[in-house]
Amino acid sequence: MGLLLLCAASQGGAQKLIEYSSGIGSRDPENGDIWILYRGVKARHEGMTLQSDSAHYNTKENSFTAFGGVTIKLTDTTFIYGDRLFYDGNTRIVDIWDDTVVLIDGGTQLLANHLTYERNRATAYYTQWGYGYSGDRTLFSHQGEYNSDRDEFFIYNEVVLSDSSMTLFTDTLIYNTQTEIAHFESPTQIQTDSSIIYSELGDYNTSTHFAISYQNSHVDNQSRMIESDTLYYDDQERYGKAFGHVRIIDSINNITCTGHYGETSQADNFSFVTGQALVVFVDEESDSLFLHADTVYVTTDTNNHLQTVRANYQVKVYRHDAQAMCDSAFYSAPDSLLSLYKNPVLWYEHYQCIADTIEVKHDTSGVHQAWLRNGCFAVQQVDLEKFNQLKGRQGVVYFNQGDPSYADVMGNAQMVYYITEEDSTYGATLVGVNVGMGSDIRIYFDTNRAPSRVVTYDKPDMKTYPVSMLPDEWRQLKDFRWEARRRPRKPEDVFIW
């Protein structure tokens, strides 16, 4: 016997009642408002169709309870499959249960043991667990919803989004199956074959592997880590742009770069930072070197080993045994050579050295050689008004195990050197001043890094004066300047120009 019911709503005339048919049907003897339906049950309500093995239809409440083999067709591309269903025709809300309820929306699937589907909002909800599938991506969470109009998951509570190339862990996630973009607003970690990305607010494009993070951002790609407030990172190209409180940590070369803006590319083997840029070369055995400039560029080779460091504009360098300042600097790691350009000043112990260009070469024991090219001028302060001075066209200092051994000044060399005698009662006493000039001058240093012997070459003109009788022209040689106030005394001073 076939049954079919078509009727209008009894409450206000605004809501349509459910249409249904079945092979067998009868009224519930205990409640005349309920029809009990068997064999090929079908129902239809405002564009939705339903099939099941059996069902109860409450005509008064306009509700439908279905059992066994439940299939719902919401649109031509949206279906729900389960074992047991309750549908409220007035609210247009579906509740469906099974060991695994399946919602199919085009190329997207949602699995759960219980789904609530609000037809008015085209949204399915689950509260215990749910798996979403879109393409080769899987979404898991304990709670969430899926909107079939927007093709969008909103899931939370132990969220995992994964595919063959990455796994994303978070607490709350919005994922659009059309744009393939995941949006998160809670602590999130994205693990790929080459990187670990962390963020607390941002977006990740699962197709292009491009991440945008707006809060507490960092990326660790095994050899290099980037931290910042805001971060754009292309995981395929391993290229990142960082904004605000930037820190780039190179674990292979023990280098840390900080600044207000930075970029790094592992594919192109470079990093740079600008805006209060600082590069720290970490040396655990002795002391770290701090280099500040307006902009700093760092390059590596294909094995991520340091190649060059270029610093531009208002450069200052601090290390416990040497400091420097200049307009720009360049360091070549293969040559172990640091070059300082445009008004450079180098401080070593009690000495200040200036020239047009200064180059410093080091080895495993420390500084090996220092070249002062064009306009060499070395100064050592004796007291507030007296200075040992050495001047010439070119200069070079030779070191042994990090200590100065001797220095050559070549080309119109000039010297002012105050002679002292040690007294057990009064300490060092000034007894005279050696001044003079020659083609070249060589100075030898003792184990205390103090000059011990001076040799002049090619018709030297050397004189010794009592301190009080030193002629004015020898008190300060031409182009003399004393830059002690600009010398960095601690790491933080590299920011003070």
C-alpha positions in Angstrom: 0.0 0.0 0.0 1.5 3.4 -0.9 0.9 6.5 1.1 1.4 10.1 0.2 0.6 13.2 2.3 0.7 16.8 1.0 -0.5 19.5 3.4 0.0 23.0 4.5 1.5 24.2 7.8 -0.9 24.5 10.7 1.1 27.2 12.5 0.6 30.6 11.0 0.5 29.2 7.4 4.2 30.1 6.8 5.9 26.7 7.1 5.2 23.8 4.7 4.7 20.4 6.1 6.9 17.4 5.1 5.8 15.4 2.1 6.3 11.7 2.4 5.6 8.3 0.9 6.2 4.7 1.9 5.3 1.1 1.1 3.5 0.5 4.4 2.2 3.1 6.9 -0.1 3.3 9.9 -0.9 5.7 12.8 0.7 5.1 16.1 -2.0 3.6 18.3 -0.7 5.6 21.3 -0.3 8.9 19.5 -2.6 9.7 16.5 -0.3 12.6 15.4 2.5 10.1 14.5 2.6 8.0 11.3 4.8 4.9 11.4 6.2 4.2 7.9 8.0 1.2 6.4 9.5 0.0 3.1 11.2 2.5 0.9 10.3 5.5 2.9 10.8 8.8 1.1 10.2 12.3 2.2 10.6 15.8 0.7 10.7 19.2 2.3 11.5 22.5 0.7 14.0 21.1 -1.8 15.5 18.5 0.5 14.7 14.8 -0.2 15.2 11.9 2.2 15.2 8.1 2.0 15.3 5.5 4.8 14.2 2.0 5.7 11.6 3.2 8.2 10.4 6.4 9.8 8.1 8.1 12.2 6.4 11.3 11.0 4.8 13.6 13.6 2.2 15.7 11.8 1.6 17.9 14.7 5.3 18.8 15.3 6.1 18.6 11.6 9.1 16.4 12.5 10.5 13.3 10.9 12.5 10.5 12.6 14.2 8.0 10.2 15.9 4.7 10.8 18.3 2.6 8.7 20.0 3.4 5.4 19.3 7.1 5.7 20.2 9.2 2.7 19.6 13.0 2.5 19.9 15.0 -0.7 20.2 18.6 0.1 21.3 19.9 -3.4 22.5 18.2 -6.6 26.0 18.0 -5.1 25.4 17.8 -1.3 24.3 14.5 0.4 24.3 13.1 4.0 24.4 9.4 4.8 23.7 7.9 8.2 21.7 5.3 10.2 19.3 7.4 12.3 17.9 10.8 11.7 15.7 13.4 13.3 14.5 16.3 11.2 12.5 19.3 12.5 10.5 20.7 9.6 9.8 24.0 11.4 13.5 24.9 12.2 14.8 23.0 9.1 17.5 21.4 11.4 18.7 17.8 10.7 20.3 15.6 13.4 21.8 12.4 12.1 23.7 9.6 13.8 25.8 6.5 12.8 29.1 4.9 13.6 30.3 7.2 10.8 28.0 9.8 9.3 29.1 11.0 5.9 28.4 14.4 4.4 29.4 14.8 0.8 29.5 18.3 -0.7 31.0 18.1 -4.2 34.7 17.2 -3.7 34.5 17.6 0.1 33.6 15.0 2.7 32.9 15.3 6.4 32.7 12.3 8.7 31.5 12.2 12.3 29.4 10.0 14.5 26.8 12.7 14.9 26.1 15.7 12.6 23.6 18.5 13.1 22.8 20.3 9.8 21.1 23.7 9.8 19.5 24.1 6.4 18.9 27.8 6.9 22.6 28.3 7.3 23.8 25.4 5.1 26.0 24.4 8.0 26.9 21.1 9.6 28.1 20.8 13.2 29.8 18.0 15.2 30.7 18.0 18.9 32.7 14.8 19.5 35.0 14.2 16.6 35.0 14.9 12.9 37.2 14.2 9.8 37.1 16.5 6.8 38.5 15.5 3.4 39.2 17.9 0.5 41.5 16.8 -2.3 44.4 15.1 -0.6 44.0 17.1 2.6 42.6 15.8 5.8 41.1 17.9 8.7 40.5 16.5 12.2 39.1 18.1 15.3 36.9 17.3 18.2 34.4 20.0 17.4 33.6 22.1 14.4 31.3 23.1 11.5 31.2 23.0 7.8 29.4 25.6 5.6 28.5 24.2 2.2 27.6 27.6 0.8 31.0 29.0 1.6 32.9 25.7 1.2 34.4 26.5 4.6 35.4 24.5 7.7 35.5 26.2 11.1 37.0 23.6 13.5 38.4 23.7 16.9 39.7 21.6 19.8 42.9 19.7 18.9 42.8 20.5 15.2 45.1 18.7 12.7 45.2 19.6 9.0 47.5 17.5 6.9 48.5 16.3 3.4 51.4 14.6 1.9 53.7 17.6 2.4 52.7 19.2 5.7 50.9 18.8 9.0 49.3 21.7 10.8 48.5 21.6 14.5 46.3 24.3 16.2 43.3 24.8 18.4 41.1 26.8 16.1 41.1 26.9 12.3 39.1 28.2 9.4 39.8 26.3 6.1 38.3 27.2 2.7 38.3 24.2 0.3 38.2 26.5 -2.8 41.0 28.9 -1.9 42.8 26.1 0.0 43.8 28.7 2.6 43.9 27.9 6.3 43.3 30.8 8.8 44.2 30.4 12.4 43.9 32.6 15.5 45.5 30.4 18.1 49.0 28.9 18.7 49.8 27.0 15.5 52.6 24.9 14.3 53.0 23.9 10.6 55.5 21.1 9.9 56.8 20.5 6.4 59.6 18.6 4.9 61.9 21.6 5.2 60.5 23.9 7.8 58.6 24.3 11.1 56.4 27.4 11.0 54.9 28.8 14.3 52.3 31.5 14.5 49.5 32.7 16.8 47.5 34.5 14.1 47.8 34.1 10.3 47.0 32.3 7.1 48.6 29.3 5.3 48.0 28.5 1.7 48.1 24.7 1.5 48.5 24.7 -2.3 51.3 27.3 -2.6 52.8 26.6 0.9 52.8 30.4 1.5 52.4 31.5 5.1 51.5 34.9 6.5 51.8 35.3 10.3 50.8 38.5 12.2 51.6 37.5 15.8 54.6 35.9 17.5 55.9 34.5 14.2 58.9 32.3 13.6 60.1 29.8 11.0 62.8 27.1 11.6 64.1 25.6 8.4 66.8 23.5 10.0 69.8 25.8 9.3 68.1 29.1 9.8 65.4 30.4 12.1 63.4 33.6 11.5 61.4 35.4 14.3 59.3 38.6 13.9 56.0 40.2 14.7 54.8 39.8 11.1 56.2 37.2 8.7 55.6 36.3 5.0 57.2 32.9 4.3 57.2 30.9 1.1 58.1 27.3 2.1 58.6 26.1 -1.5 61.1 28.8 -2.2 62.3 28.9 1.4 62.1 32.7 1.2 60.8 34.9 4.0 60.1 38.6 4.7 59.9 39.7 8.3 58.6 42.9 9.9 59.0 44.2 13.4 61.4 42.8 16.1 63.1 40.7 13.4 65.6 38.1 14.5 67.4 35.7 12.0 69.4 32.9 13.7 71.9 31.0 11.6 72.7 27.9 13.7 75.4 26.6 11.3 77.5 29.7 11.4 76.5 30.9 14.9 75.2 34.2 13.6 72.2 36.2 14.8 70.8 39.1 12.8 68.2 41.5 14.3 66.4 44.6 13.0 63.1 46.1 12.1 62.8 44.5 8.7 64.5 41.5 7.2 64.6 39.0 4.3 66.1 35.6 4.0 66.4 33.1 1.1 67.9 29.7 1.6 67.6 29.0 -2.1 69.6 32.2 -3.0 71.8 31.9 0.1 71.3 35.3 1.5 69.8 37.2 4.5 69.6 40.9 5.2 68.2 43.1 7.9 67.7 46.8 8.1 66.5 49.4 10.6 68.7 49.2 13.7 70.3 46.2 12.2 72.6 44.2 14.4 74.6 41.0 13.6 76.1 39.0 16.4 78.9 36.5 15.6 78.6 34.2 18.6 81.9 32.9 19.9 81.4 30.6 22.9 85.1 30.1 23.6 86.1 33.8 23.9 83.6 36.6 23.1 81.0 37.5 20.6 81.4 40.2 18.0 78.6 42.8 17.6 78.2 44.6 14.3 75.6 47.4 13.8 74.7 49.2 10.6 71.7 50.6 8.9 71.6 47.6 6.6 73.5 44.3 6.8 73.6 41.6 4.1 74.9 38.0 4.8 75.5 35.4 2.1 76.3 31.7 2.4 77.4 29.0 0.0 75.2 26.0 -1.1 76.2 24.2 2.1 75.0 27.2 4.2 78.5 28.1 5.2 79.2 31.8 5.7 80.7 33.6 2.7 80.3 37.4 3.1 78.9 40.0 5.3 78.3 43.5 3.9 77.3 46.4 6.3 76.2 49.8 4.9 76.0 53.1 6.6 77.0 54.1 10.2 78.8 50.9 11.0 80.0 50.1 14.5 81.7 47.0 15.7 82.3 45.8 19.3 84.4 42.9 20.6 86.0 42.8 24.0 89.5 43.2 22.5 88.8 45.4 19.5 86.2 47.9 18.3 85.7 49.8 15.1 83.4 52.3 13.2 83.1 53.4 9.6 80.6 54.2 6.9 80.6 50.7 5.4 82.3 47.3 5.9 82.7 44.0 4.1 83.8 40.7 5.6 85.0 37.8 3.4 84.8 34.5 5.4 86.9 32.4 3.0 89.7 35.0 3.3 89.0 35.8 7.0 89.3 39.4 6.0 87.3 42.4 7.4 87.5 45.6 5.4 86.4 49.0 6.8 85.7 51.8 4.3 85.1 55.6 4.4 86.4 57.3 7.6 87.2 54.1 9.5 88.4 54.0 13.0 89.9 50.9 14.7 90.5 50.7 18.4 92.8 48.0 19.8 93.7 48.0 23.5 95.0 51.6 24.0 95.5 52.3 20.4 93.3 54.2 17.9 94.0 53.7 14.2 92.5 55.7 11.3 93.1 55.5 7.5 91.1 55.7 4.3 90.6 52.0 4.4 91.4 49.5 7.2 91.6 45.7 6.6 91.9 43.2 9.4 92.8 39.5 8.8 92.3 36.9 11.5 93.1 33.3 12.1 92.1 30.8 14.8 94.2 32.6 17.4 92.7 36.0 16.7 93.9 39.0 14.7 96.7 38.0 12.3 97.4 41.3 10.3 95.9 44.8 10.1 96.5 47.1 7.1 95.9 50.8 7.2 95.8 51.9 3.6 96.2 55.6 2.6 96.4 58.1 5.4 97.6 55.8 8.2 97.4 57.5 11.6 97.8 55.6 14.9 97.3 57.3 18.3 97.8 56.2 21.9 96.8 58.5 24.7 99.4 59.2 27.4 97.3 61.7 29.4 94.6 64.2 28.7 96.8 66.4 26.5 99.6 64.0 25.4 99.4 61.4 22.7 101.9 58.9 21.1 101.4 59.3 17.4 102.5 57.4 14.3 101.6 58.6 10.8 102.4 57.7 7.2 100.9 56.8 3.8 100.5 53.1 4.6 100.7 51.0 7.7 100.6 47.3 8.6 100.5 45.6 12.0 101.7 42.0 12.4 100.3 39.8 15.2 101.5 36.6 16.8 98.9 34.5 18.6 96.6 37.6 18.8 99.3 39.9 20.3 101.0 42.7 18.3 104.5 41.7 17.3 105.6 44.7 15.2 104.2 47.4 13.0 105.5 49.1 9.8 104.6 52.6 8.7 105.7 53.4 5.2 105.9 56.6 3.2 106.7 59.9 4.8 106.5 58.3 8.3 106.3 60.6 11.3 106.4 59.7 15.0 105.8 61.2 18.4 106.6 58.9 21.3 106.7 59.9 25.0 109.5 58.2 26.9 108.7 56.9 30.4 110.7 55.4 33.3 109.3 53.1 35.9 109.7 54.2 39.5 108.9 51.9 42.4 107.5 54.9 44.3 105.8 57.1 41.8 105.1 54.6 39.0 105.8 55.7 35.4 107.4 59.1 34.9 107.7 61.0 31.6 111.3 61.8 30.9 111.2 63.0 27.3 109.7 62.8 23.9 111.1 61.2 20.7 110.0 62.8 17.5 111.1 62.5 14.0 110.4 61.3 10.5 111.8 58.9 7.9 110.8 57.1 4.8 109.6 54.1 6.9 109.4 53.3 10.6 109.1 49.9 12.3 107.9 49.6 15.9 108.4 46.4 18.0 106.0 45.5 20.8 106.9 43.7 24.1 104.8 41.0 25.8 102.7 43.7 27.4 101.7 45.1 24.0 103.7 48.3 24.6 106.3 49.6 22.1 109.8 48.4 23.1 112.0 49.5 20.1 111.7 51.9 17.2 113.7 51.5 13.9 113.7 54.2 11.2 114.8 53.8 7.6 116.3 55.9 4.8 117.9 59.1 6.3 115.8 59.4 9.5 115.6 62.7 11.2 115.0 61.9 14.9 115.2 64.2 18.0 114.5 63.9 21.7 113.0 66.8 23.7 112.2 67.3 27.3 108.5 67.1 27.6 108.1 70.8 28.5 110.2 71.9 25.5 108.3 69.9 22.8 107.6 72.2 19.8 103.9 72.9 19.2 104.0 71.3 15.7 105.0 68.0 17.2 102.3 67.9 19.9 99.6 67.0 17.4 100.6 65.9 13.9 98.6 67.2 11.0 95.2 65.5 10.6 95.2 64.4 14.2 91.9 63.5 15.7 90.9 61.7 18.9 87.6 59.7 18.7 87.5 58.2 22.2 84.0 59.6 22.8 82.7 57.5 19.9 84.4 54.3 20.9 81.9 51.5 21.9 82.7 50.4 25.4 80.0 47.7 25.6 77.8 45.8 23.0 74.9 48.3 23.4 77.1 51.2 22.4 77.2 50.1 18.7 73.8 51.8 18.4 75.2 55.2 19.5 76.7 57.0 16.6 
